[in-house]
Amino acid sequence: MKLGLFTQYKGLRKEIWILCVGRIVTSLGSMIWPMLTLIMSQKMNFSATEISVYFVVSSLIMMPANLLGGKLADKVDKRRLIIYCDVVSIICYIICGLIPLSFASLVIMTVASIFQNVEGPAYDSLTADLTTVADREKAYSLGYLCSNLGMILSPTLGGILFNDYLWLMFIICGASIGLSTVLIFSFIKKIEKVEDKSEEAEYQNADEKGGIFTVIKNNKTVFLFLIITSIYYAAYGQWGYLMPLDMGEVHGDEGSVIYGTVASLNCVIVVIFTPIITRVFRRVNETGKLILGEVFLAAGFAVFITMIGHIPVYFAAIFLFTIGEIFDTIAGGPYVSRRIPSSHRGRINGVSAVLGTLISGATDLTIGPLHDNYGSGPSWVFVISLLALATVLTVILGKLDKKKYPKLHNKT
C-alpha cells in the first residue's frame, strides 16, 4: 500500500521549507548542548548536584527571556527577531571556541542560550502562521524531521571531538547557526499569515481581548496541557542529563563516544519513523498521541536502567524512547496553536517555556542529590513516576478537550 510518506509534505509554503533547511544546517553543528553534562562532569569535574544547580540557575535566567521572546513574537517582525538573536549566539559560540574552557565559557554559553530562548517563541509561532490548521501537524512533523536529519552526524562527531578538540565543537556550532541565519535572511523576505476559514480554525481565529493570562483563564484545558507537557519535558530532559551521567560513570572515557553514537541513532530513527507515524496515526487526536508518547518514553527509560552497562541494550532503549519523542512532538505544537487565538501564539509559547523551566528545575534539583546519595535506581524511578503522572493527566485532558473544543474532534 502506498502511504505517500513524503508526498504528504507537498503543498507547504516555501517559507516552511526554508525554515526546515535552516534547521538541518543548525542541527549539523548542534553538538555542544547534548554533551554539556559530560563537559561539566569529565572536563570540569562537577558533581551531579553541581550540574543540576547549574541547569536550574541557567533555566531560571531563561524565564524572563522566554516571556520577553513570547511578547516580541506577537508584536514585532519575527524574521528580524530571529536574525538579531542568532547573530549574538554566533558571536558567543565563536568566543567560547577561542578561549580556554572555564567557568567563563559556561557564562558565555548561557548568554547564547538566552538569545536562543528569546527567538524560540518566534520560530514556533512562525510555523503556525504559515500553515492552515489542517496542514499544521505535517509542518511541525517536517521541521522536527529536518532538525534530526541534521543531528544524525552531529552527536557522533561531538563524541569524537570531545576529548581533544572541544574548542572546535564551539566553532562548528557558531558557523552552523551563521549559515542558517544567512538562509533566513536571503530567502524569507516577508511574512504573511495564512488565512484559514475552515471550521477547525474557529478557535485560532477568535478575537480574544486582554493579555495572555486572560486567554489562559478562558482556556483552562490548554493550561492543563501546558502543565502536562512541562512534566513530560522534565522527564524527557534526563536524556541529556541523567543518561549521559550514568554512561560516563559506567563506561569512563568511552562514555562520550557511546552517548554520541546513541544520540545519532536517535536522530536516524526520527528521520525514518516521523513520516511513517505522521501518516499512519494522522486520524488519532493529539491527546491520544501524547499518551502514546509518554508510554513509549517511560518504556525506553525502564529498559535503559534495568540493563545499564550492556551497550547493545542502549539501542533498544533509544528506539522506544525515540518513538515516544516522535508522538509527543507531532502532537504538542499543533495542540496549542489550534486552540489559542493566533494573536497570542508567541506569548503562550513563552508561558509554556516558563512552566517547563520551573518544573524541569525542580526535577533536576531533586534528581541531582538523589543520584549523588542513592545512585541511579531511585533517580530513574522518580523520572518514570513523572511520566506515569503525565499519562494520567493526559487521559483526563482528553475527556475535557472533547467538551471544550468539539470541532477539533469531528475528524472522519
JOQUI-V636944 format. One record per residue. N is the residue number from 1. D_CENTER is the distance of its C-alpha to the mean C-alpha in whole Angstrom. Layout:
# JOQUI-V636944
n=N d_center=D_CENTER
n=N d_center=D_CENTER
This chain:
# JOQUI-V636944
n=1 d_center=33
n=2 d_center=31
n=3 d_center=27
n=4 d_center=26
n=5 d_center=23
n=6 d_center=23
n=7 d_center=25
n=8 d_center=23
n=9 d_center=21
n=10 d_center=24
n=11 d_center=25
n=12 d_center=22
n=13 d_center=23
n=14 d_center=23
n=15 d_center=21
n=16 d_center=18
n=17 d_center=19
n=18 d_center=19
n=19 d_center=16
n=20 d_center=15
n=21 d_center=17
n=22 d_center=16
n=23 d_center=12
n=24 d_center=15
n=25 d_center=17
n=26 d_center=14
n=27 d_center=12
n=28 d_center=16
n=29 d_center=16
n=30 d_center=13
n=31 d_center=15
n=32 d_center=15
n=33 d_center=12
n=34 d_center=12
n=35 d_center=16
n=36 d_center=16
n=37 d_center=17
n=38 d_center=20
n=39 d_center=21
n=40 d_center=21
n=41 d_center=23
n=42 d_center=25
n=43 d_center=26
n=44 d_center=26
n=45 d_center=27
n=46 d_center=25
n=47 d_center=25
n=48 d_center=23
n=49 d_center=24
n=50 d_center=24
n=51 d_center=20
n=52 d_center=19
n=53 d_center=21
n=54 d_center=19
n=55 d_center=16
n=56 d_center=17
n=57 d_center=19
n=58 d_center=17
n=59 d_center=14
n=60 d_center=17
n=61 d_center=18
n=62 d_center=15
n=63 d_center=16
n=64 d_center=19
n=65 d_center=16
n=66 d_center=14
n=67 d_center=17
n=68 d_center=19
n=69 d_center=16
n=70 d_center=16
n=71 d_center=20
n=72 d_center=20
n=73 d_center=18
n=74 d_center=21
n=75 d_center=24
n=76 d_center=24
n=77 d_center=23
n=78 d_center=19
n=79 d_center=20
n=80 d_center=22
n=81 d_center=20
n=82 d_center=17
n=83 d_center=20
n=84 d_center=21
n=85 d_center=18
n=86 d_center=18
n=87 d_center=21
n=88 d_center=21
n=89 d_center=18
n=90 d_center=20
n=91 d_center=23
n=92 d_center=21
n=93 d_center=20
n=94 d_center=24
n=95 d_center=25
n=96 d_center=24
n=97 d_center=25
n=98 d_center=28
n=99 d_center=29
n=100 d_center=29
n=101 d_center=26
n=102 d_center=27
n=103 d_center=26
n=104 d_center=26
n=105 d_center=23
n=106 d_center=21
n=107 d_center=22
n=108 d_center=22
n=109 d_center=18
n=110 d_center=17
n=111 d_center=19
n=112 d_center=17
n=113 d_center=14
n=114 d_center=15
n=115 d_center=16
n=116 d_center=12
n=117 d_center=11
n=118 d_center=15
n=119 d_center=14
n=120 d_center=10
n=121 d_center=12
n=122 d_center=14
n=123 d_center=12
n=124 d_center=11
n=125 d_center=14
n=126 d_center=16
n=127 d_center=15
n=128 d_center=16
n=129 d_center=19
n=130 d_center=20
n=131 d_center=20
n=132 d_center=22
n=133 d_center=21
n=134 d_center=22
n=135 d_center=20
n=136 d_center=17
n=137 d_center=15
n=138 d_center=17
n=139 d_center=15
n=140 d_center=12
n=141 d_center=13
n=142 d_center=14
n=143 d_center=11
n=144 d_center=9
n=145 d_center=12
n=146 d_center=13
n=147 d_center=10
n=148 d_center=11
n=149 d_center=15
n=150 d_center=15
n=151 d_center=13
n=152 d_center=16
n=153 d_center=18
n=154 d_center=16
n=155 d_center=16
n=156 d_center=19
n=157 d_center=21
n=158 d_center=19
n=159 d_center=21
n=160 d_center=24
n=161 d_center=24
n=162 d_center=23
n=163 d_center=27
n=164 d_center=29
n=165 d_center=27
n=166 d_center=24
n=167 d_center=25
n=168 d_center=24
n=169 d_center=21
n=170 d_center=20
n=171 d_center=23
n=172 d_center=21
n=173 d_center=17
n=174 d_center=19
n=175 d_center=21
n=176 d_center=18
n=177 d_center=17
n=178 d_center=20
n=179 d_center=21
n=180 d_center=18
n=181 d_center=20
n=182 d_center=23
n=183 d_center=22
n=184 d_center=20
n=185 d_center=24
n=186 d_center=26
n=187 d_center=25
n=188 d_center=23
n=189 d_center=26
n=190 d_center=26
n=191 d_center=24
n=192 d_center=26
n=193 d_center=24
n=194 d_center=25
n=195 d_center=27
n=196 d_center=27
n=197 d_center=30
n=198 d_center=29
n=199 d_center=30
n=200 d_center=26
n=201 d_center=25
n=202 d_center=28
n=203 d_center=25
n=204 d_center=23
n=205 d_center=26
n=206 d_center=28
n=207 d_center=29
n=208 d_center=28
n=209 d_center=30
n=210 d_center=29
n=211 d_center=26
n=212 d_center=22
n=213 d_center=24
n=214 d_center=26
n=215 d_center=24
n=216 d_center=22
n=217 d_center=26
n=218 d_center=27
n=219 d_center=24
n=220 d_center=23
n=221 d_center=22
n=222 d_center=19
n=223 d_center=19
n=224 d_center=19
n=225 d_center=16
n=226 d_center=14
n=227 d_center=16
n=228 d_center=15
n=229 d_center=11
n=230 d_center=11
n=231 d_center=13
n=232 d_center=11
n=233 d_center=8
n=234 d_center=11
n=235 d_center=12
n=236 d_center=9
n=237 d_center=9
n=238 d_center=13
n=239 d_center=12
n=240 d_center=12
n=241 d_center=14
n=242 d_center=17
n=243 d_center=17
n=244 d_center=18
n=245 d_center=20
n=246 d_center=22
n=247 d_center=22
n=248 d_center=23
n=249 d_center=26
n=250 d_center=27
n=251 d_center=27
n=252 d_center=28
n=253 d_center=28
n=254 d_center=27
n=255 d_center=23
n=256 d_center=21
n=257 d_center=23
n=258 d_center=22
n=259 d_center=18
n=260 d_center=18
n=261 d_center=20
n=262 d_center=18
n=263 d_center=14
n=264 d_center=16
n=265 d_center=17
n=266 d_center=14
n=267 d_center=13
n=268 d_center=17
n=269 d_center=16
n=270 d_center=13
n=271 d_center=15
n=272 d_center=18
n=273 d_center=17
n=274 d_center=15
n=275 d_center=18
n=276 d_center=20
n=277 d_center=18
n=278 d_center=18
n=279 d_center=21
n=280 d_center=23
n=281 d_center=21
n=282 d_center=21
n=283 d_center=24
n=284 d_center=22
n=285 d_center=20
n=286 d_center=17
n=287 d_center=18
n=288 d_center=19
n=289 d_center=16
n=290 d_center=14
n=291 d_center=17
n=292 d_center=17
n=293 d_center=14
n=294 d_center=15
n=295 d_center=18
n=296 d_center=17
n=297 d_center=14
n=298 d_center=17
n=299 d_center=20
n=300 d_center=18
n=301 d_center=18
n=302 d_center=21
n=303 d_center=22
n=304 d_center=21
n=305 d_center=23
n=306 d_center=26
n=307 d_center=27
n=308 d_center=25
n=309 d_center=27
n=310 d_center=28
n=311 d_center=26
n=312 d_center=26
n=313 d_center=25
n=314 d_center=21
n=315 d_center=21
n=316 d_center=22
n=317 d_center=19
n=318 d_center=16
n=319 d_center=18
n=320 d_center=17
n=321 d_center=14
n=322 d_center=13
n=323 d_center=14
n=324 d_center=13
n=325 d_center=9
n=326 d_center=11
n=327 d_center=13
n=328 d_center=10
n=329 d_center=8
n=330 d_center=11
n=331 d_center=13
n=332 d_center=10
n=333 d_center=10
n=334 d_center=14
n=335 d_center=15
n=336 d_center=15
n=337 d_center=16
n=338 d_center=19
n=339 d_center=20
n=340 d_center=20
n=341 d_center=23
n=342 d_center=21
n=343 d_center=23
n=344 d_center=20
n=345 d_center=17
n=346 d_center=16
n=347 d_center=17
n=348 d_center=16
n=349 d_center=12
n=350 d_center=14
n=351 d_center=15
n=352 d_center=12
n=353 d_center=10
n=354 d_center=14
n=355 d_center=14
n=356 d_center=11
n=357 d_center=12
n=358 d_center=16
n=359 d_center=15
n=360 d_center=13
n=361 d_center=16
n=362 d_center=18
n=363 d_center=17
n=364 d_center=17
n=365 d_center=20
n=366 d_center=22
n=367 d_center=20
n=368 d_center=22
n=369 d_center=25
n=370 d_center=25
n=371 d_center=24
n=372 d_center=27
n=373 d_center=30
n=374 d_center=29
n=375 d_center=27
n=376 d_center=24
n=377 d_center=26
n=378 d_center=26
n=379 d_center=22
n=380 d_center=21
n=381 d_center=23
n=382 d_center=21
n=383 d_center=18
n=384 d_center=19
n=385 d_center=21
n=386 d_center=18
n=387 d_center=17
n=388 d_center=20
n=389 d_center=20
n=390 d_center=17
n=391 d_center=19
n=392 d_center=22
n=393 d_center=21
n=394 d_center=19
n=395 d_center=22
n=396 d_center=24
n=397 d_center=21
n=398 d_center=22
n=399 d_center=26
n=400 d_center=26
n=401 d_center=24
n=402 d_center=26
n=403 d_center=29
n=404 d_center=27
n=405 d_center=26
n=406 d_center=28
n=407 d_center=28
n=408 d_center=25
n=409 d_center=26
n=410 d_center=29
n=411 d_center=28
n=412 d_center=30
